[in-house]
Amino acid sequence: MKEQQTSVWWQRADLCYQQQHLQFAGRPVADLARQFGTPAFVYSAQRVRDNILRVKNALLTIGGQQQHRLFYAMKANRFAPLLTYLKQSGLCGIDACSPSEVEHALGCGFSAKDISFTATSLSPQDFDALARYDGLLFNADSLHSIREWGRRKPGSEIGIRINPAAGVSRASNELLQYAGPLTTKFGVYQEQFPEAMAVAASHGLTISRIHFHTGCGYLTEQLPQWQAVLQKCLWFVEQVPTVQRVNIGGGLGVPHVASDQPLDLKKWAEIIKENFTDRHLAVDIEPGDYLAKDAGILLLGITFLEQKQQTHFIGVDGGFNIAPEPAYYKLPFQPVSLVEGASDKQSPFHVAGNINEALDVWYENILLPDMADQKYIALINAGAYSASMASNHCMRGHLREFLLLP
Ligand SMILES: Cc1ncc(COP(=O)(O)O)c(C=O)c1O
């Protein structure tokens, strides 16, 4: 990521400098790093809760007779204390994408009826395991999946994940799109849909939900594409008289750089209302990123400072393997100083991890104050698709996770 950041655009009430020292969820970040050690992911339960409430309040504005539901996509962050906190809050169910995720959610206190399940490429063993859970809200993403579920659960209700051949993602990043001009493995396409309905009927399945998830990270700028996706989905809804709910997936994004405008949830909700509520459909939603990403920071220890040719490097004790999303999807992942320096005294640094791969640079040319006396650095937006995607590459997979309660 080459973009220079000049402002502290990311500051907010629970993540900001006070007397020049970075605070997160009401705690001095330097104290957290000293006590917890590094690398450490620190999550704010209150921030996740606030994010959920913001989405739920927006959903309330769309009206309709039936209750709209929110399922937290646990693939974003499955830290058990966080899941149990969410269960106890009563604010959401869970979106799971593998039998092991279902088992983990049950272990954290959720029951099967709280879990919406949507996955791809399921094996016979996967279907057998899932079929044991009574009440699980199963969404089939292929003809194969409808058939296999129908054989095990004839006469039950299902959702069908559809592929509208249109997608939406942060900055139109194709790596983050699950549907679009390129054929993807996700969901049932329009031309397959009559057969999907026939297969469901042959097993006595009732299709009560249409589900789609077409991409990740979209912001206000991408709302016109979002609107186009919803319109394409209406065709599927109109084919099935038994459909009562539409699951609009996740994909809601958070700002990553100063120029990103936060998602305007009011406009977002208006688009949903226009397309679905007026057709008496209830809406389900399963965001991960929007709820968890900006609720986490990654604390890293500084290992060295050195100029190599014209570049000033800051070495840190954690690499891309413990938070791979930025490297996979070319997403900016901003390091911030724990001590606020004067903006006219900042200079550019490359912040580099401890993995023997050339791509292991967290950020290029990030403007930071003098770091000579600093022991730690924090990466913001580390609450989602970070620890949950970590690997043990170079045997440097050891990390710690902490949940800060309100
Ligand atoms: C089916 C499905 N639902 C929801 C999500 C959550 O997406 P996000 O974290 O972007 O909101 C994903 C993410 O890949 C997904 O595949």
The ligand as an SDF file (V2000), in Angstrom:
LIG
                    3D

 16 16  0  0  0  0  0  0  0  0999 V2000
  -21.9300  -15.9950    2.7530 C   0  0  0  0  0  0  0  0  0  0  0  0
  -21.2510  -14.8980    3.4860 C   0  0  0  0  0  0  0  0  0  0  0  0
  -21.9620  -14.1440    4.3130 N   0  0  0  0  0  0  0  0  0  0  0  0
  -21.4050  -13.1300    5.0260 C   0  0  0  0  0  0  0  0  0  0  0  0
  -20.0560  -12.8720    4.9100 C   0  0  0  0  0  0  0  0  0  0  0  0
  -19.4770  -11.7470    5.7220 C   0  0  0  0  0  0  0  0  0  0  0  0
  -18.9760  -10.7660    4.8990 O   0  0  0  0  0  0  0  0  0  0  0  0
  -18.4270   -9.4030    5.5050 P   0  0  0  0  0  0  0  0  0  0  0  0
  -17.4840   -9.7560    6.5820 O   0  0  0  0  0  0  0  0  0  0  0  0
  -17.7680   -8.7320    4.3650 O   0  0  0  0  0  0  0  0  0  0  0  0
  -19.5900   -8.6350    6.0170 O   0  0  0  0  0  0  0  0  0  0  0  0
  -19.2630  -13.6370    4.0520 C   0  0  0  0  0  0  0  0  0  0  0  0
  -17.8340  -13.3380    3.8910 C   0  0  0  0  0  0  0  0  0  0  0  0
  -17.1260  -13.8650    3.1250 O   0  0  0  0  0  0  0  0  0  0  0  0
  -19.8820  -14.6840    3.3190 C   0  0  0  0  0  0  0  0  0  0  0  0
  -19.1740  -15.4550    2.4900 O   0  0  0  0  0  0  0  0  0  0  0  0
  1  2  1  0
  2  3  1  0
  2 15  2  0
  3  4  2  0
  4  5  1  0
  5  6  1  0
  5 12  2  0
  6  7  1  0
  7  8  1  0
  8  9  2  0
  8 10  1  0
  8 11  1  0
 12 13  1  0
 12 15  1  0
 13 14  2  0
 15 16  1  0
M  END
$$$$
